[in-house]
């Protein structure tokens, strides 16, 4: 029986080997490895080891029957290789799961398995991101929860309101063009290559915002990106017609942040296609902005009360308002994925401006094969 797995496998470590070992229990293991160009496209960085080095190391693992560099590109770079191999099973870990992979396997009649990330006996949990972060970049990511888009003066000049964000520890390396503020995070590396300095978080956010949005820029990145990266915990920021908010409030108590971590789940979709214009066919009006700001208020209060049902409803209401303002945030492909979770999740939205990225689910119970988040606590 043939079993297929795919991935980057940069900086090969015990977590990779444990994954290969468990996957090989299903049959003879074949490994498709992402090319250097694919990793650069998805992660916005070069690999530590080039594709030929990675291929050499993976082939040397005793659980691997054979390996190769995938012939395609993007998040499904292995499609043609998968069809050629025609395995009985395709295995991923939780971080590698996506509805697109599951759907592909269903179309091809391949059994799809999702494994939990469990280290071998006596060994610590390992990931490429954690190893890279030991000597490289500890900069956070940003996840928006409700009210966002209001940070654009085009909206807040018509009707003011709050945007809600959380700052995330880099426990995994989120894809580029995924709505996790990777472009602003990449800009931050120009100021602070490894980690945020020991300075007031709001001051750092303003420095980053001004650094990214240099005079003459045709497109101004919203302040919620810089705030979400630099200001820890749960943050809400109030916009009144300017690019920078007039008020910033944050919650950093352990009980609230742990509660949020218990109820937020991410489903990996695909990077937003390049040259996607989310502003086409926009419907910006006071009547459409008011529901967005109202949902942000309801979301904040639901979190303060730790009311998960109201939390889910507010996140969904905010997302519905966003889509009414900017219909290009979603398409039939995205709607098809959302439909799979409507009976189980309490609320949902897309990360960032939409078009792809991650599906954010609010749920009272654990969501199968979904990723959890780690909110940054540190603060000055």
C-alpha positions as CSV (number, residue, x, y, z in Angstrom):
1,X,0.0,0.0,0.0
2,X,1.3,3.5,-0.9
3,X,1.1,6.5,1.4
4,X,1.9,10.0,0.4
5,X,2.9,13.1,2.5
6,X,4.0,16.5,1.4
7,X,5.7,19.5,2.9
8,X,8.7,21.8,3.1
9,X,10.9,19.7,5.5
10,X,13.4,22.5,6.0
11,X,15.8,22.1,8.9
12,X,14.8,18.4,9.3
13,X,14.1,17.6,13.0
14,X,12.7,14.9,15.3
15,X,9.1,16.2,14.7
16,X,9.4,15.4,11.0
17,X,10.9,12.0,11.7
18,X,8.1,11.2,14.1
19,X,5.5,12.2,11.5
20,X,7.2,10.0,8.8
21,X,7.3,7.1,11.3
22,X,3.6,7.4,12.1
23,X,2.6,7.9,8.4
24,X,4.7,4.9,7.4
25,X,2.5,2.7,9.6
26,X,-0.2,3.0,6.9
27,X,2.1,1.6,4.1
28,X,5.1,2.4,2.0
29,X,5.8,6.1,2.5
30,X,6.4,8.6,-0.4
31,X,7.3,12.2,0.2
32,X,6.7,15.2,-2.0
33,X,8.9,18.2,-1.1
34,X,8.0,21.8,-1.8
35,X,10.5,23.5,-4.2
36,X,12.5,26.5,-3.2
37,X,10.3,28.7,-5.3
38,X,7.1,27.3,-3.8
39,X,8.4,27.9,-0.2
40,X,9.4,31.5,-1.2
41,X,5.9,32.1,-2.7
42,X,4.0,30.7,0.3
43,X,6.3,31.8,3.2
44,X,7.9,35.0,1.8
45,X,11.4,33.8,2.7
46,X,14.2,31.5,1.5
47,X,14.6,28.1,2.9
48,X,17.6,27.4,5.2
49,X,18.5,24.4,3.2
50,X,17.9,24.3,-0.6
51,X,15.7,21.7,-2.3
52,X,18.4,19.3,-3.1
53,X,19.7,19.3,0.4
54,X,16.2,18.8,1.8
55,X,15.6,16.0,-0.7
56,X,18.9,14.3,0.3
57,X,18.0,14.4,4.0
58,X,14.4,13.2,3.6
59,X,15.5,10.3,1.4
60,X,18.0,9.3,4.1
61,X,15.2,8.8,6.7
62,X,14.6,5.0,7.1
63,X,10.8,5.3,7.2
64,X,10.8,6.9,3.7
65,X,10.5,4.7,0.6
66,X,11.1,7.5,-1.9
67,X,11.0,11.3,-2.2
68,X,11.1,14.0,-4.8
69,X,10.6,17.7,-5.4
70,X,7.0,18.5,-6.2
71,X,6.5,19.6,-9.8
72,X,3.8,22.2,-9.3
73,X,3.5,25.4,-7.3
74,X,1.3,26.9,-4.6
75,X,-0.4,25.2,-1.7
76,X,-1.3,22.2,-3.9
77,X,2.1,21.9,-5.6
78,X,1.9,18.1,-5.4
79,X,-1.3,17.5,-7.5
80,X,0.4,16.0,-10.6
81,X,2.8,14.0,-8.5
82,X,-0.1,12.6,-6.4
83,X,-2.0,11.6,-9.6
84,X,1.1,9.9,-10.9
85,X,1.8,8.0,-7.7
86,X,-1.9,7.1,-7.2
87,X,-1.5,6.2,-3.5
88,X,-4.2,4.7,-1.3
89,X,-3.7,7.2,1.5
90,X,-2.6,10.9,1.9
91,X,-1.5,11.9,5.4
92,X,-1.1,15.4,6.8
93,X,-0.6,16.8,10.3
94,X,-3.0,19.3,11.9
95,X,-0.9,22.3,10.7
96,X,-0.9,20.9,7.1
97,X,-4.6,20.2,6.9
98,X,-6.8,22.2,4.5
99,X,-10.2,21.6,2.9
100,X,-8.6,21.9,-0.5
101,X,-6.4,18.9,0.2
102,X,-9.3,16.9,1.6
103,X,-11.5,17.7,-1.4
104,X,-8.7,16.7,-3.8
105,X,-8.4,13.4,-2.2
106,X,-12.1,12.8,-2.3
107,X,-12.1,13.5,-6.1
108,X,-9.2,11.1,-6.6
109,X,-10.6,8.4,-4.4
110,X,-7.7,8.6,-1.9
111,X,-8.1,8.1,1.8
112,X,-7.3,11.3,3.7
113,X,-5.8,11.1,7.3
114,X,-5.0,14.0,9.7
115,X,-2.5,13.2,12.4
116,X,-2.0,15.1,15.6
117,X,1.5,16.6,16.2
118,X,2.8,14.2,18.8
119,X,6.6,13.7,19.5
120,X,8.1,10.3,19.8
121,X,8.5,8.9,23.3
122,X,10.9,10.9,25.5
123,X,11.4,13.7,22.9
124,X,10.2,17.3,23.1
125,X,7.7,18.7,20.7
126,X,9.5,20.2,17.6
127,X,8.5,22.4,14.7
128,X,10.5,24.2,12.1
129,X,9.0,27.5,13.2
130,X,10.1,27.0,16.9
131,X,13.6,26.0,15.8
132,X,13.9,29.0,13.4
133,X,12.6,31.3,16.2
134,X,15.4,30.2,18.6
135,X,17.8,32.3,16.5
136,X,15.6,34.3,14.1
137,X,12.3,36.1,14.1
138,X,10.0,36.2,17.1
139,X,7.8,39.0,15.7
140,X,4.1,38.4,16.3
141,X,1.3,38.1,13.8
142,X,-2.1,39.8,13.9
143,X,-5.6,38.3,13.8
144,X,-8.6,40.6,13.4
145,X,-11.8,39.6,15.1
146,X,-14.5,42.2,14.4
147,X,-15.1,45.7,13.1
148,X,-12.0,45.8,10.9
149,X,-12.1,47.8,7.7
150,X,-13.2,50.6,9.9
151,X,-9.5,51.6,10.2
152,X,-9.9,53.0,6.6
153,X,-10.8,56.7,6.7
154,X,-13.1,56.1,3.7
155,X,-15.4,54.3,6.2
156,X,-14.7,56.0,9.6
157,X,-15.3,59.5,8.1
158,X,-18.8,58.4,7.4
159,X,-19.4,56.6,10.7
160,X,-16.8,56.0,13.5
161,X,-16.2,52.8,15.4
162,X,-14.0,50.2,17.0
163,X,-11.8,47.5,15.4
164,X,-10.9,44.4,17.5
165,X,-7.6,42.5,17.0
166,X,-5.4,40.0,18.9
167,X,-1.6,39.7,18.7
168,X,-0.4,36.1,18.1
169,X,2.8,34.4,19.0
170,X,4.6,32.9,16.0
171,X,4.0,29.3,17.0
172,X,3.6,28.5,13.3
173,X,4.7,30.3,10.2
174,X,1.5,31.7,8.6
175,X,1.4,31.9,4.8
176,X,1.9,35.1,2.9
177,X,-1.2,36.8,1.6
178,X,-3.2,35.1,4.3
179,X,-4.7,38.0,6.2
180,X,-2.4,37.6,9.2
181,X,-0.7,40.9,8.6
182,X,2.4,39.2,7.0
183,X,3.2,42.3,4.8
184,X,3.3,44.6,7.9
185,X,5.3,41.9,9.8
186,X,7.8,41.8,6.9
187,X,8.0,45.6,7.1
188,X,8.7,45.3,10.9
189,X,11.7,43.1,10.1
190,X,13.3,46.2,8.6
191,X,13.1,47.9,12.0
192,X,13.4,44.9,14.3
193,X,14.8,41.8,12.6
194,X,14.4,39.4,15.5
195,X,11.9,40.7,18.0
196,X,10.0,43.7,19.3
197,X,12.2,46.0,21.4
198,X,11.5,46.8,25.1
199,X,9.4,49.8,24.6
200,X,5.8,50.9,25.1
201,X,3.7,48.8,22.7
202,X,1.5,51.6,21.4
203,X,4.6,53.6,20.6
204,X,6.1,50.7,18.7
205,X,2.8,50.4,16.8
206,X,3.0,54.0,15.7
207,X,6.6,53.7,14.7
208,X,5.8,50.6,12.6
209,X,2.8,52.3,11.0
210,X,4.8,55.4,10.0
211,X,7.7,53.2,8.8
212,X,5.5,51.0,6.5
213,X,3.4,54.0,5.2
214,X,6.1,56.2,3.9
215,X,5.2,59.6,2.3
216,X,4.1,59.2,-1.3
217,X,2.7,55.6,-0.8
218,X,-0.3,55.1,-3.0
219,X,-1.8,52.5,-0.7
220,X,-1.8,53.1,3.1
221,X,-1.8,50.0,5.2
222,X,-4.4,50.1,7.9
223,X,-3.3,50.9,11.5
224,X,-4.9,47.8,12.8
225,X,-2.0,45.8,11.3
226,X,0.7,47.6,13.2
227,X,-1.4,47.7,16.4
228,X,-2.3,44.0,16.1
229,X,1.4,43.1,15.8
230,X,2.9,45.4,18.4
231,X,0.1,45.6,21.1
232,X,-0.3,42.3,23.0
233,X,-3.5,40.7,24.1
234,X,-7.0,41.6,22.9
235,X,-7.0,45.2,21.6
236,X,-9.7,47.5,20.4
237,X,-9.0,50.8,18.6
238,X,-11.4,53.6,17.7
239,X,-11.4,55.3,14.3
240,X,-12.9,58.7,13.7
241,X,-11.9,59.6,10.1
242,X,-8.1,59.4,10.5
243,X,-5.6,56.7,9.7
244,X,-4.5,56.5,13.3
245,X,-7.1,55.6,16.0
246,X,-8.1,58.2,18.6
247,X,-8.3,55.6,21.4
248,X,-6.6,52.2,22.0
249,X,-7.8,49.8,24.8
250,X,-6.4,46.4,25.6
251,X,-7.2,43.3,27.7
252,X,-4.3,41.2,28.9
253,X,-5.6,39.2,31.9
254,X,-4.9,35.5,31.7
255,X,-8.4,34.3,32.2
256,X,-9.8,36.3,29.2
257,X,-7.0,35.4,26.8
258,X,-7.1,31.7,27.8
259,X,-10.9,31.8,27.2
260,X,-10.3,33.2,23.7
261,X,-7.7,30.6,22.9
262,X,-10.2,27.9,23.9
263,X,-12.8,29.1,21.4
264,X,-10.9,30.4,18.3
265,X,-9.9,27.9,15.6
266,X,-8.2,28.4,12.2
267,X,-8.8,26.4,9.0
268,X,-6.0,26.8,6.4
269,X,-7.5,27.8,3.0
270,X,-5.1,29.1,0.4
271,X,-3.1,32.4,-0.1
272,X,-5.2,35.2,-1.5
273,X,-4.4,35.2,-5.3
274,X,-2.0,37.9,-6.4
275,X,-3.6,41.0,-8.0
276,X,-6.9,40.3,-6.2
277,X,-8.8,43.6,-6.0
278,X,-11.1,43.5,-3.0
279,X,-12.3,47.0,-3.5
280,X,-14.1,46.4,-6.8
281,X,-18.0,46.6,-6.4
282,X,-17.7,48.0,-2.9
283,X,-20.9,49.2,-1.2
284,X,-19.7,51.9,1.2
285,X,-22.5,53.7,2.9
286,X,-23.6,54.7,6.4
287,X,-26.3,52.1,6.4
288,X,-23.7,49.4,5.7
289,X,-21.1,50.6,8.1
290,X,-23.3,50.9,11.2
291,X,-23.8,47.0,11.4
292,X,-20.0,46.6,11.3
293,X,-19.4,49.0,14.2
294,X,-22.4,47.5,16.1
295,X,-21.0,44.0,15.7
296,X,-17.6,45.1,17.1
297,X,-19.3,46.5,20.2
298,X,-21.2,43.3,20.7
299,X,-18.1,41.2,20.2
300,X,-16.2,43.2,22.8
301,X,-19.0,42.8,25.4
302,X,-19.4,39.1,24.6
303,X,-15.7,38.5,25.3
304,X,-15.9,40.5,28.5
305,X,-18.8,38.4,29.6
306,X,-17.2,35.2,28.3
307,X,-20.4,34.4,26.4
308,X,-19.3,32.2,23.6
309,X,-22.6,32.1,21.8
310,X,-22.8,35.9,21.7
311,X,-19.1,36.0,20.7
312,X,-19.7,33.7,17.7
313,X,-22.8,35.6,16.7
314,X,-21.0,39.0,16.8
315,X,-18.0,37.7,14.8
316,X,-20.4,36.4,12.1
317,X,-22.4,39.6,12.1
318,X,-19.2,41.6,11.7
319,X,-18.1,39.3,8.8
320,X,-21.5,39.6,7.1
321,X,-21.2,43.4,7.3
322,X,-17.7,43.3,5.8
323,X,-18.9,41.2,2.9
324,X,-21.9,43.5,2.3
325,X,-19.4,46.4,2.1
326,X,-16.8,44.5,0.1
327,X,-18.4,41.5,-1.8
328,X,-15.1,40.5,-3.4
329,X,-14.0,39.2,0.1
330,X,-15.7,35.9,-0.7
331,X,-16.3,33.7,-3.7
332,X,-18.0,30.4,-4.4
333,X,-14.9,28.4,-3.4
334,X,-14.8,30.1,0.0
335,X,-18.5,29.8,0.5
336,X,-18.2,26.0,-0.2
337,X,-15.7,25.7,2.7
338,X,-17.8,27.8,5.1
339,X,-20.8,25.6,4.4
340,X,-19.0,22.6,5.9
341,X,-18.8,24.4,9.3
342,X,-22.2,26.2,9.5
343,X,-23.8,23.4,11.5
344,X,-21.0,23.2,14.1
345,X,-19.4,26.6,14.5
346,X,-21.1,29.5,16.3
347,X,-19.6,32.1,14.1
348,X,-17.0,32.5,11.3
349,X,-15.0,35.1,9.3
350,X,-12.0,35.2,7.0
351,X,-8.7,36.5,8.3
352,X,-7.8,40.0,7.1
353,X,-9.4,41.4,4.0
354,X,-10.5,38.0,2.7
355,X,-10.1,36.4,-0.7
356,X,-8.3,33.4,1.0
357,X,-6.0,33.0,3.9
358,X,-7.6,31.3,6.9
359,X,-11.2,30.6,7.9
360,X,-11.6,31.7,11.5
361,X,-14.2,29.7,13.5
362,X,-15.7,30.4,16.9
363,X,-16.8,27.2,18.6
364,X,-17.8,26.0,22.0
365,X,-16.3,22.6,21.3
366,X,-12.9,21.7,19.6
367,X,-13.1,21.8,15.8
368,X,-11.7,18.6,14.2
369,X,-8.4,19.1,12.2
370,X,-8.4,22.9,13.0
371,X,-5.4,24.9,14.4
372,X,-5.6,26.8,17.7
373,X,-3.9,30.2,18.3
374,X,-1.5,31.4,21.0
375,X,-2.2,35.0,22.1
376,X,0.8,37.1,23.1
377,X,0.8,38.2,26.8
378,X,4.0,40.2,27.2
379,X,3.5,43.9,27.8
380,X,5.3,47.0,29.1
